[in-house]
Amino acid sequence: MNTASVSLGASVSSQSRFMQLALAALLGIFVVGFVGFSHIDAVHNAAHDYRHSMAFPCH
């Protein structure tokens, strides 16, 4: 039995890493800001139920 290994030398530029980090941070801020401070009960309750289902203590 023969096995072959392939090495992909893909490099990621620092600009690309920065963009990934910035977009992830913006998405996180949006989610926390929208869900955490939402006056829509359905949105808040859905997030609350999700936290409980993931065993994350929220109160």
PDB file with one MODEL, atoms N, CA, C and O in Angstrom:
MODEL        1
ATOM      1  N   MET A   1       0.845  -1.179   0.000  1.00  0.00           N
ATOM      2  CA  MET A   1       0.000   0.000   0.000  1.00  0.00           C
ATOM      3  C   MET A   1       0.888   1.240   0.000  1.00  0.00           C
ATOM      4  O   MET A   1       1.750   1.399   0.865  1.00  0.00           O
ATOM      5  N   ASN A   2       0.678   2.082  -0.942  1.00  0.00           N
ATOM      6  CA  ASN A   2       1.452   3.317  -1.054  1.00  0.00           C
ATOM      7  C   ASN A   2       0.606   4.493  -0.597  1.00  0.00           C
ATOM      8  O   ASN A   2      -0.591   4.555  -0.879  1.00  0.00           O
ATOM      9  N   THR A   3       1.218   5.405   0.094  1.00  0.00           N
ATOM     10  CA  THR A   3       0.536   6.637   0.483  1.00  0.00           C
ATOM     11  C   THR A   3       1.338   7.814  -0.031  1.00  0.00           C
ATOM     12  O   THR A   3       2.568   7.786  -0.076  1.00  0.00           O
ATOM     13  N   ALA A   4       0.627   8.822  -0.409  1.00  0.00           N
ATOM     14  CA  ALA A   4       1.277  10.035  -0.900  1.00  0.00           C
ATOM     15  C   ALA A   4       0.844  11.195  -0.026  1.00  0.00           C
ATOM     16  O   ALA A   4      -0.324  11.303   0.347  1.00  0.00           O
ATOM     17  N   SER A   5       1.767  12.038   0.291  1.00  0.00           N
ATOM     18  CA  SER A   5       1.426  13.228   1.058  1.00  0.00           C
ATOM     19  C   SER A   5       1.698  14.450   0.201  1.00  0.00           C
ATOM     20  O   SER A   5       2.689  14.529  -0.525  1.00  0.00           O
ATOM     21  N   VAL A   6       0.795  15.384   0.312  1.00  0.00           N
ATOM     22  CA  VAL A   6       0.903  16.616  -0.457  1.00  0.00           C
ATOM     23  C   VAL A   6       0.972  17.765   0.533  1.00  0.00           C
ATOM     24  O   VAL A   6       0.150  17.862   1.444  1.00  0.00           O
ATOM     25  N   SER A   7       1.929  18.609   0.355  1.00  0.00           N
ATOM     26  CA  SER A   7       2.077  19.775   1.208  1.00  0.00           C
ATOM     27  C   SER A   7       1.693  21.011   0.409  1.00  0.00           C
ATOM     28  O   SER A   7       2.304  21.326  -0.612  1.00  0.00           O
ATOM     29  N   LEU A   8       0.669  21.701   0.892  1.00  0.00           N
ATOM     30  CA  LEU A   8       0.250  22.942   0.247  1.00  0.00           C
ATOM     31  C   LEU A   8       0.914  24.097   0.976  1.00  0.00           C
ATOM     32  O   LEU A   8       0.638  24.338   2.152  1.00  0.00           O
ATOM     33  N   GLY A   9       1.759  24.788   0.304  1.00  0.00           N
ATOM     34  CA  GLY A   9       2.491  25.892   0.912  1.00  0.00           C
ATOM     35  C   GLY A   9       1.747  27.202   0.763  1.00  0.00           C
ATOM     36  O   GLY A   9       2.303  28.185   0.273  1.00  0.00           O
ATOM     37  N   ALA A  10       0.496  27.222   1.182  1.00  0.00           N
ATOM     38  CA  ALA A  10      -0.299  28.436   1.065  1.00  0.00           C
ATOM     39  C   ALA A  10       0.101  29.402   2.173  1.00  0.00           C
ATOM     40  O   ALA A  10       0.097  29.051   3.353  1.00  0.00           O
ATOM     41  N   SER A  11       0.437  30.589   1.786  1.00  0.00           N
ATOM     42  CA  SER A  11       0.786  31.590   2.782  1.00  0.00           C
ATOM     43  C   SER A  11      -0.316  32.642   2.827  1.00  0.00           C
ATOM     44  O   SER A  11      -0.963  32.941   1.824  1.00  0.00           O
ATOM     45  N   VAL A  12      -0.501  33.176   3.993  1.00  0.00           N
ATOM     46  CA  VAL A  12      -1.523  34.191   4.202  1.00  0.00           C
ATOM     47  C   VAL A  12      -0.807  35.482   4.565  1.00  0.00           C
ATOM     48  O   VAL A  12       0.016  35.518   5.480  1.00  0.00           O
ATOM     49  N   SER A  13      -1.130  36.527   3.842  1.00  0.00           N
ATOM     50  CA  SER A  13      -0.461  37.799   4.102  1.00  0.00           C
ATOM     51  C   SER A  13      -0.971  38.415   5.399  1.00  0.00           C
ATOM     52  O   SER A  13      -2.047  38.067   5.885  1.00  0.00           O
ATOM     53  N   SER A  14      -0.198  39.318   5.941  1.00  0.00           N
ATOM     54  CA  SER A  14      -0.602  39.979   7.181  1.00  0.00           C
ATOM     55  C   SER A  14      -1.827  40.855   6.957  1.00  0.00           C
ATOM     56  O   SER A  14      -2.630  41.043   7.871  1.00  0.00           O
ATOM     57  N   GLN A  15      -1.979  41.393   5.745  1.00  0.00           N
ATOM     58  CA  GLN A  15      -3.162  42.194   5.439  1.00  0.00           C
ATOM     59  C   GLN A  15      -4.408  41.314   5.453  1.00  0.00           C
ATOM     60  O   GLN A  15      -5.457  41.728   5.948  1.00  0.00           O
ATOM     61  N   SER A  16      -4.297  40.109   4.914  1.00  0.00           N
ATOM     62  CA  SER A  16      -5.422  39.187   4.913  1.00  0.00           C
ATOM     63  C   SER A  16      -5.791  38.775   6.337  1.00  0.00           C
ATOM     64  O   SER A  16      -6.970  38.695   6.681  1.00  0.00           O
ATOM     65  N   ARG A  17      -4.780  38.515   7.155  1.00  0.00           N
ATOM     66  CA  ARG A  17      -5.047  38.151   8.555  1.00  0.00           C
ATOM     67  C   ARG A  17      -5.716  39.304   9.294  1.00  0.00           C
ATOM     68  O   ARG A  17      -6.625  39.086  10.096  1.00  0.00           O
ATOM     69  N   PHE A  18      -5.274  40.512   9.029  1.00  0.00           N
ATOM     70  CA  PHE A  18      -5.878  41.679   9.672  1.00  0.00           C
ATOM     71  C   PHE A  18      -7.337  41.821   9.261  1.00  0.00           C
ATOM     72  O   PHE A  18      -8.193  42.109  10.098  1.00  0.00           O
ATOM     73  N   MET A  19      -7.627  41.622   7.976  1.00  0.00           N
ATOM     74  CA  MET A  19      -9.011  41.728   7.501  1.00  0.00           C
ATOM     75  C   MET A  19      -9.889  40.657   8.142  1.00  0.00           C
ATOM     76  O   MET A  19     -11.032  40.928   8.511  1.00  0.00           O
ATOM     77  N   GLN A  20      -9.364  39.449   8.274  1.00  0.00           N
ATOM     78  CA  GLN A  20     -10.124  38.379   8.918  1.00  0.00           C
ATOM     79  C   GLN A  20     -10.414  38.728  10.373  1.00  0.00           C
ATOM     80  O   GLN A  20     -11.533  38.541  10.851  1.00  0.00           O
ATOM     81  N   LEU A  21      -9.423  39.226  11.064  1.00  0.00           N
ATOM     82  CA  LEU A  21      -9.594  39.615  12.459  1.00  0.00           C
ATOM     83  C   LEU A  21     -10.579  40.770  12.591  1.00  0.00           C
ATOM     84  O   LEU A  21     -11.443  40.754  13.467  1.00  0.00           O
ATOM     85  N   ALA A  22     -10.452  41.765  11.726  1.00  0.00           N
ATOM     86  CA  ALA A  22     -11.338  42.927  11.784  1.00  0.00           C
ATOM     87  C   ALA A  22     -12.785  42.532  11.500  1.00  0.00           C
ATOM     88  O   ALA A  22     -13.696  42.988  12.192  1.00  0.00           O
ATOM     89  N   LEU A  23     -13.005  41.698  10.501  1.00  0.00           N
ATOM     90  CA  LEU A  23     -14.371  41.276  10.182  1.00  0.00           C
ATOM     91  C   LEU A  23     -14.961  40.403  11.283  1.00  0.00           C
ATOM     92  O   LEU A  23     -16.149  40.513  11.588  1.00  0.00           O
ATOM     93  N   ALA A  24     -14.151  39.541  11.881  1.00  0.00           N
ATOM     94  CA  ALA A  24     -14.634  38.717  12.990  1.00  0.00           C
ATOM     95  C   ALA A  24     -15.003  39.595  14.184  1.00  0.00           C
ATOM     96  O   ALA A  24     -16.013  39.353  14.845  1.00  0.00           O
ATOM     97  N   ALA A  25     -14.188  40.612  14.460  1.00  0.00           N
ATOM     98  CA  ALA A  25     -14.475  41.522  15.569  1.00  0.00           C
ATOM     99  C   ALA A  25     -15.748  42.318  15.305  1.00  0.00           C
ATOM    100  O   ALA A  25     -16.573  42.489  16.203  1.00  0.00           O
ATOM    101  N   LEU A  26     -15.909  42.802  14.084  1.00  0.00           N
ATOM    102  CA  LEU A  26     -17.125  43.552  13.750  1.00  0.00           C
ATOM    103  C   LEU A  26     -18.362  42.674  13.838  1.00  0.00           C
ATOM    104  O   LEU A  26     -19.406  43.117  14.317  1.00  0.00           O
ATOM    105  N   LEU A  27     -18.253  41.441  13.383  1.00  0.00           N
ATOM    106  CA  LEU A  27     -19.381  40.521  13.485  1.00  0.00           C
ATOM    107  C   LEU A  27     -19.719  40.261  14.947  1.00  0.00           C
ATOM    108  O   LEU A  27     -20.893  40.241  15.317  1.00  0.00           O
ATOM    109  N   GLY A  28     -18.708  40.063  15.776  1.00  0.00           N
ATOM    110  CA  GLY A  28     -18.943  39.837  17.196  1.00  0.00           C
ATOM    111  C   GLY A  28     -19.587  41.032  17.876  1.00  0.00           C
ATOM    112  O   GLY A  28     -20.504  40.874  18.682  1.00  0.00           O
ATOM    113  N   ILE A  29     -19.113  42.219  17.554  1.00  0.00           N
ATOM    114  CA  ILE A  29     -19.692  43.436  18.132  1.00  0.00           C
ATOM    115  C   ILE A  29     -21.139  43.601  17.687  1.00  0.00           C
ATOM    116  O   ILE A  29     -21.996  43.986  18.482  1.00  0.00           O
ATOM    117  N   PHE A  30     -21.411  43.309  16.416  1.00  0.00           N
ATOM    118  CA  PHE A  30     -22.775  43.407  15.911  1.00  0.00           C
ATOM    119  C   PHE A  30     -23.691  42.421  16.625  1.00  0.00           C
ATOM    120  O   PHE A  30     -24.794  42.775  17.041  1.00  0.00           O
ATOM    121  N   VAL A  31     -23.226  41.183  16.764  1.00  0.00           N
ATOM    122  CA  VAL A  31     -24.065  40.167  17.402  1.00  0.00           C
ATOM    123  C   VAL A  31     -24.331  40.529  18.859  1.00  0.00           C
ATOM    124  O   VAL A  31     -25.474  40.466  19.313  1.00  0.00           O
ATOM    125  N   VAL A  32     -23.297  40.906  19.590  1.00  0.00           N
ATOM    126  CA  VAL A  32     -23.484  41.274  20.993  1.00  0.00           C
ATOM    127  C   VAL A  32     -24.350  42.522  21.106  1.00  0.00           C
ATOM    128  O   VAL A  32     -25.236  42.586  21.958  1.00  0.00           O
ATOM    129  N   GLY A  33     -24.106  43.504  20.262  1.00  0.00           N
ATOM    130  CA  GLY A  33     -24.885  44.735  20.312  1.00  0.00           C
ATOM    131  C   GLY A  33     -26.331  44.536  19.923  1.00  0.00           C
ATOM    132  O   GLY A  33     -27.226  45.110  20.544  1.00  0.00           O
ATOM    133  N   PHE A  34     -26.571  43.732  18.904  1.00  0.00           N
ATOM    134  CA  PHE A  34     -27.938  43.520  18.436  1.00  0.00           C
ATOM    135  C   PHE A  34     -28.709  42.595  19.365  1.00  0.00           C
ATOM    136  O   PHE A  34     -29.839  42.895  19.752  1.00  0.00           O
ATOM    137  N   VAL A  35     -28.106  41.481  19.719  1.00  0.00           N
ATOM    138  CA  VAL A  35     -28.810  40.497  20.539  1.00  0.00           C
ATOM    139  C   VAL A  35     -28.810  40.904  22.006  1.00  0.00           C
ATOM    140  O   VAL A  35     -29.831  40.794  22.686  1.00  0.00           O
ATOM    141  N   GLY A  36     -27.685  41.368  22.486  1.00  0.00           N
ATOM    142  CA  GLY A  36     -27.581  41.698  23.902  1.00  0.00           C
ATOM    143  C   GLY A  36     -28.433  42.876  24.327  1.00  0.00           C
ATOM    144  O   GLY A  36     -28.927  42.914  25.454  1.00  0.00           O
ATOM    145  N   PHE A  37     -28.607  43.828  23.443  1.00  0.00           N
ATOM    146  CA  PHE A  37     -29.366  45.027  23.789  1.00  0.00           C
ATOM    147  C   PHE A  37     -30.650  45.153  22.991  1.00  0.00           C
ATOM    148  O   PHE A  37     -31.213  46.241  22.881  1.00  0.00           O
ATOM    149  N   SER A  38     -31.115  44.042  22.433  1.00  0.00           N
ATOM    150  CA  SER A  38     -32.323  44.073  21.614  1.00  0.00           C
ATOM    151  C   SER A  38     -33.560  44.231  22.494  1.00  0.00           C
ATOM    152  O   SER A  38     -33.670  43.615  23.554  1.00  0.00           O
ATOM    153  N   HIS A  39     -34.475  45.056  22.037  1.00  0.00           N
ATOM    154  CA  HIS A  39     -35.752  45.214  22.726  1.00  0.00           C
ATOM    155  C   HIS A  39     -36.798  44.270  22.152  1.00  0.00           C
ATOM    156  O   HIS A  39     -37.951  44.272  22.585  1.00  0.00           O
ATOM    157  N   ILE A  40     -36.391  43.461  21.172  1.00  0.00           N
ATOM    158  CA  ILE A  40     -37.292  42.476  20.589  1.00  0.00           C
ATOM    159  C   ILE A  40     -37.201  41.217  21.449  1.00  0.00           C
ATOM    160  O   ILE A  40     -36.146  40.585  21.518  1.00  0.00           O
ATOM    161  N   ASP A  41     -38.296  40.855  22.099  1.00  0.00           N
ATOM    162  CA  ASP A  41     -38.272  39.727  23.027  1.00  0.00           C
ATOM    163  C   ASP A  41     -37.890  38.419  22.356  1.00  0.00           C
ATOM    164  O   ASP A  41     -37.193  37.602  22.958  1.00  0.00           O
ATOM    165  N   ALA A  42     -38.330  38.203  21.120  1.00  0.00           N
ATOM    166  CA  ALA A  42     -38.034  36.942  20.429  1.00  0.00           C
ATOM    167  C   ALA A  42     -36.533  36.776  20.213  1.00  0.00           C
ATOM    168  O   ALA A  42     -36.009  35.671  20.348  1.00  0.00           O
ATOM    169  N   VAL A  43     -35.841  37.853  19.882  1.00  0.00           N
ATOM    170  CA  VAL A  43     -34.394  37.787  19.658  1.00  0.00           C
ATOM    171  C   VAL A  43     -33.678  37.506  20.975  1.00  0.00           C
ATOM    172  O   VAL A  43     -32.794  36.652  21.044  1.00  0.00           O
ATOM    173  N   HIS A  44     -34.065  38.228  22.006  1.00  0.00           N
ATOM    174  CA  HIS A  44     -33.427  38.036  23.308  1.00  0.00           C
ATOM    175  C   HIS A  44     -33.675  36.627  23.845  1.00  0.00           C
ATOM    176  O   HIS A  44     -32.757  35.984  24.355  1.00  0.00           O
ATOM    177  N   ASN A  45     -34.908  36.152  23.731  1.00  0.00           N
ATOM    178  CA  ASN A  45     -35.233  34.823  24.246  1.00  0.00           C
ATOM    179  C   ASN A  45     -34.513  33.727  23.469  1.00  0.00           C
ATOM    180  O   ASN A  45     -34.095  32.728  24.056  1.00  0.00           O
ATOM    181  N   ALA A  46     -34.363  33.899  22.164  1.00  0.00           N
ATOM    182  CA  ALA A  46     -33.645  32.904  21.360  1.00  0.00           C
ATOM    183  C   ALA A  46     -32.186  32.836  21.789  1.00  0.00           C
ATOM    184  O   ALA A  46     -31.628  31.746  21.915  1.00  0.00           O
ATOM    185  N   ALA A  47     -31.567  33.985  22.014  1.00  0.00           N
ATOM    186  CA  ALA A  47     -30.170  34.005  22.458  1.00  0.00           C
ATOM    187  C   ALA A  47     -30.048  33.414  23.860  1.00  0.00           C
ATOM    188  O   ALA A  47     -29.093  32.698  24.159  1.00  0.00           O
ATOM    189  N   HIS A  48     -31.012  33.715  24.706  1.00  0.00           N
ATOM    190  CA  HIS A  48     -31.012  33.199  26.072  1.00  0.00           C
ATOM    191  C   HIS A  48     -31.131  31.677  26.065  1.00  0.00           C
ATOM    192  O   HIS A  48     -30.403  30.992  26.782  1.00  0.00           O
ATOM    193  N   ASP A  49     -32.040  31.156  25.264  1.00  0.00           N
ATOM    194  CA  ASP A  49     -32.208  29.701  25.167  1.00  0.00           C
ATOM    195  C   ASP A  49     -30.959  29.045  24.599  1.00  0.00           C
ATOM    196  O   ASP A  49     -30.585  27.954  25.029  1.00  0.00           O
ATOM    197  N   TYR A  50     -30.313  29.692  23.642  1.00  0.00           N
ATOM    198  CA  TYR A  50     -29.081  29.145  23.070  1.00  0.00           C
ATOM    199  C   TYR A  50     -27.986  29.076  24.126  1.00  0.00           C
ATOM    200  O   TYR A  50     -27.265  28.081  24.212  1.00  0.00           O
ATOM    201  N   ARG A  51     -27.860  30.119  24.921  1.00  0.00           N
ATOM    202  CA  ARG A  51     -26.835  30.106  25.972  1.00  0.00           C
ATOM    203  C   ARG A  51     -27.066  28.944  26.934  1.00  0.00           C
ATOM    204  O   ARG A  51     -26.119  28.268  27.336  1.00  0.00           O
ATOM    205  N   HIS A  52     -28.321  28.714  27.299  1.00  0.00           N
ATOM    206  CA  HIS A  52     -28.618  27.599  28.194  1.00  0.00           C
ATOM    207  C   HIS A  52     -28.334  26.260  27.528  1.00  0.00           C
ATOM    208  O   HIS A  52     -27.828  25.347  28.181  1.00  0.00           O
ATOM    209  N   SER A  53     -28.647  26.122  26.245  1.00  0.00           N
ATOM    210  CA  SER A  53     -28.419  24.847  25.559  1.00  0.00           C
ATOM    211  C   SER A  53     -26.936  24.537  25.420  1.00  0.00           C
ATOM    212  O   SER A  53     -26.560  23.370  25.308  1.00  0.00           O
ATOM    213  N   MET A  54     -26.085  25.564  25.426  1.00  0.00           N
ATOM    214  CA  MET A  54     -24.640  25.351  25.336  1.00  0.00           C
ATOM    215  C   MET A  54     -23.992  25.289  26.727  1.00  0.00           C
ATOM    216  O   MET A  54     -22.766  25.311  26.839  1.00  0.00           O
ATOM    217  N   ALA A  55     -24.808  25.213  27.781  1.00  0.00           N
ATOM    218  CA  ALA A  55     -24.350  25.133  29.173  1.00  0.00           C
ATOM    219  C   ALA A  55     -23.527  26.354  29.570  1.00  0.00           C
ATOM    220  O   ALA A  55     -22.597  26.245  30.369  1.00  0.00           O
ATOM    221  N   PHE A  56     -23.864  27.508  29.019  1.00  0.00           N
ATOM    222  CA  PHE A  56     -23.186  28.756  29.351  1.00  0.00           C
ATOM    223  C   PHE A  56     -24.008  29.471  30.416  1.00  0.00           C
ATOM    224  O   PHE A  56     -25.161  29.822  30.164  1.00  0.00           O
ATOM    225  N   PRO A  57     -23.447  29.693  31.588  1.00  0.00           N
ATOM    226  CA  PRO A  57     -24.226  30.361  32.636  1.00  0.00           C
ATOM    227  C   PRO A  57     -24.446  31.833  32.298  1.00  0.00           C
ATOM    228  O   PRO A  57     -23.494  32.571  32.043  1.00  0.00           O
ATOM    229  N   CYS A  58     -25.683  32.242  32.299  1.00  0.00           N
ATOM    230  CA  CYS A  58     -25.950  33.640  31.949  1.00  0.00           C
ATOM    231  C   CYS A  58     -26.644  34.388  33.081  1.00  0.00           C
ATOM    232  O   CYS A  58     -26.841  35.599  32.984  1.00  0.00           O
ATOM    233  N   HIS A  59     -27.013  33.700  34.138  1.00  0.00           N
ATOM    234  CA  HIS A  59     -27.562  34.382  35.313  1.00  0.00           C
ATOM    235  C   HIS A  59     -27.480  33.495  36.509  1.00  0.00           C
ATOM    236  O   HIS A  59     -27.893  33.890  37.600  1.00  0.00           O
TER     237      HIS A  59
ENDMDL
END
